[in-house]
Amino acid sequence: MNAIEAVSLSKIYHRSKTQALSDITLTIGRGEIFTLLGRNGAGKTTFLRIAATQLMPTKGRISVLGHDVRDEPLEIRSKIAVVPQEGSTIGPLTPWDHIYLTLIARGLSRNEARQRAEKTIAQLELLEYRNQPADSLSGGLRQRVRVAMAVATDADFIFLDEPTLGLDAVSRRRIWGVLNEIQKEGRSILLTTHYIDEAEILSNNVAIIDRGRLVVSGSPAELLRNVKERVRVDIVGSSFSPEELKSYGRVVKLAERFRVLTDDRRGKELADEAVRRGSDVALARVSLEDLFVDLVGRVEE
């Protein structure tokens, strides 16, 4: 049984007449981290909210952990936990209070709720903040508290809508580590993000969504096979003419730098020549970012 099976899923917000999702067919396996990647407004949150039984689809069908969203929402809700993008903490309550009361509300005994709260406080490195009111914490710490509330439930399936939005690099990596631990326990995760590095590092599989449509899906390695070039060369302070750069490969202008997508041999030649001419240069393998820009740019055009 898959974690999610969506077939021809569509959603229209009738008041605004916005087509948020259009004919999405998608399967998410049990025990994997699956990421919906896309720009703001792409439809990621709408898909997550439908799967979490917070919205009804306009057309199509979707099941979560073997239960139909339309017919069996209560069965789904008992097995999932959700971290919404626009959720908030309660000012006077401490991180400990938030986690403990969440577990009590889900029906755990006081003793079990205490044990799980202790474990989760340590897991998300919140020990030194455990007794501080939430309204005295930074935005990043409050976000970690919200993630902790979901993690502590031991839910079979956790939904995370932009969980690292606005966090610093250290806080993002703490949350990544916790998500990897959850996956090792056999639990499933649906993550939405527009941070491409996050999707590439964390995910077993990724779906790129743009303007409500599924553009492509697969593992990061499978998706990268859609980029015909193998390496990219970033050059700052270029003394190359655009025509020279084009002789090495496909050229993309990025603010004050040029990016050339090419093969291994020509990439090394270009990097060596750029160093000889005194330019700052970085040579790397192509990434999911290069594919994302290609595909979303193509859709936009």
Secondary structure, DSSP 8 states (H G I E B T S, - for coil): --SEEEEEEEEEETTTTEEEEEEEEEEE-TT-EEEEE--TTSSHHHHHHHHTTSS--SEEEEEETTEETTT-HHHHHTTEEEE-TT----TTS-HHHHHHHHHHHTT--HHHHHHHHHHHHHHTT-GGGTTS-GGGS-HHHHHHHHHHHHHTTT-SEEEEESTTTT--HHHHHHHHHHHHHHHHTT-EEEEEES-HHHHHHH-SEEEEEETTEEEEEE-HHHHHTT-S--EEEEEES----HHHHHTTSEEEEETTEEEEEE-HHHHHHHHHHHHHTT-EEEEEE--HHHHHHHHHHHHH-
